[in-house]
């Protein structure tokens, strides 16, 4: 296997790196990497998909909307990239947290197995994604171009749901871990 050969043949630096971390760096297609990428891509794509859906819905209702070419103007695209980075920040931070957790970089969570680590992240991704979808629907329903320049205020509206979901996920994983340990003993 390529990963094992790289681990054995890459010198003393590879001995310092845990096998699990090396595999995640090389992009092994595992549940953890799938989950991390799904959270990150969903955070980036959600504002665009919802914005497109709301615009199509309003167009079908005959309500006035901005022209499609307005959103493709080079100056507007720069503002949209800036806004996308802000709007996706909570999910990107959650994806980073999940990547570090699955690689074993968060010391306190090393005792959890893969299922318990998934339980830590899943409520946060679900509740945060739902809350952000509601905010995006409202943001694009009464859209104003200033929304692209001040996305921080929209992000604050749903970032707390990501944190709340993370706390609930940590509690849920701790309970499951404790119950599993009690069954083993």
N, C-alpha and C positions, 0 to 999 in steps of 0.2 A: 504494500500500500504506500502511495506517495507520501502521505503525512508521516508515516513511521520512518521512511527513509530520510525525509527532511529532518525529522526530530533526532535521529541517530547520527546523521552526517553533517550537522550544521555547527559542530564545535561546542565549546563550553557555554556559549550564550544560550544555546537551546536547553541546556540542563537547568538553567535558572527559570525557564518559562514552563508553566504547567502544561501538560498535554492538552487539557481542555481548552486553554487559552490559545494555544497554537492552532488547534483545529478551527476555532472560531475566527481567527485571523485569516486563515486560508479559505474561508467561505464555505465550509461544509454545509450541505443542505440538511439541516436538522430542524427539529421543531423550534428550538430556541431562535435560530437565525430567521426562520420563517415568521415567527411572531414579532421579532424586532423589526424586520423589514415591513411587515404588514402594518404595524403601528405607525412607522415613519411615513410610509407612502400614503396611508389613509389620512394622516394629518396634513400632508401637502395637497392631496387631491380633493379633499372634502370641500374646501371653500370654492374651488373651481367648479366642481360638479354641482354643488347646490346653487351657486350663482348662475350657472347655465340653465339649470332646471327652473329656477325662479323666473329668469328672463323669458324662457320659452312659455311658461305658464302665463305670465303677464301679457305676452304677445298674443297668446291664444284667447285671452279674455278681452283683448282689444284695448288694453290700458297702455298709456305711453311709457316707453322705456328708452334707454340709450341705444344708439345704433351699434351693431357689432363692430364696425370699424373703429369706433371710439376706443374699444378695449385693446385693439391691435396697433394703435399708434405707438411709435417707439418711446415717446415720453411717458405715456401711460403704462407701457410695459415695465419700465423701470420702477414706477410706483407700485405696480402689481406684484413684482418680484419682492420688493420691500415688504409689502403688506402680507404676502404669502409667508415670508419668513416669520413675521410676527404672529400671524394667525396660526401657524403650525408649530410655534415654539413649545406649547405645553405637550403636544404629542411627540415632538422630537426629543424633548427632555425625558419623557417617559420611555421612549425607545432607547435612549442612552442609558437610563437607569436599568432597563431590562437587559441590555447587552452586558453591562458591568455585572449585574446580578448573575446572569447565566454563565459568565466567564469566571465567576468566583472571586471577583474583585471587591465585593462588599462583605466584609468579614462576618458581620452579625447574621447574614443570610446564607452563609455557606452550609449550615446544617439542614437546609431545605433541599428536597429532591426536585426533579424537574416538574412534577405535577404541582407541588406546593409553590414553586416559583411562578408557575403559570397562574395559580390562584392569586398571587400577589399582584400581578400586572393586569389580569383580565377585567376586574371590576373598574379599575381606573380607565382603561381604554374604552370600556362600554359606556360608563357614565359620562366621561369627558367627551366622547364622540357624540353622544346624544345631546348633551348641553350645548356643545359647539354647533351642532346642526341647527338647533333652535335659534341660536344667536345669528348664524349665517342667514337663515331664512328671513329673519326680521331685518338684518342689515341690507340684504339685497332686495327685499320687497320695497322699501323706501330708500333706494340707493341715492347717495350723493357722492361725487368724486372725492370729497374730503375724507371719506371712509378709507381710501387707500393711503392717505397721508397720516392718519391717526389711528392705526389699527390696534394700538396698545389698549385703548379704552374698551374695545370689543373683546380683546383677549382676557382682560381682567374679569369680564362677565362669566366666563366659563372655566377659567384656570383652576378655580377652587374645587370644581367637580372632579378634576383629575386628581387633585390632592386628597379629597375626601375618598374617592375610589381607591387610591393607593393605601390609605389608612385602613379602610375596610378590608382590602385584600391582604394586608399584613396581618390583621387580626384573624381573618379566615384561615390563612395559611398556618398561623401559629396554633390555632385550635385543631386543625387537621393533623399537624405534625405531632401535637401532644397526644391526640387520640391514637394515632398510629404507633407512637412509642409505648403507650399504655397497653395496646394489644400485643406488641412484641414482647414486653416484659412479663 
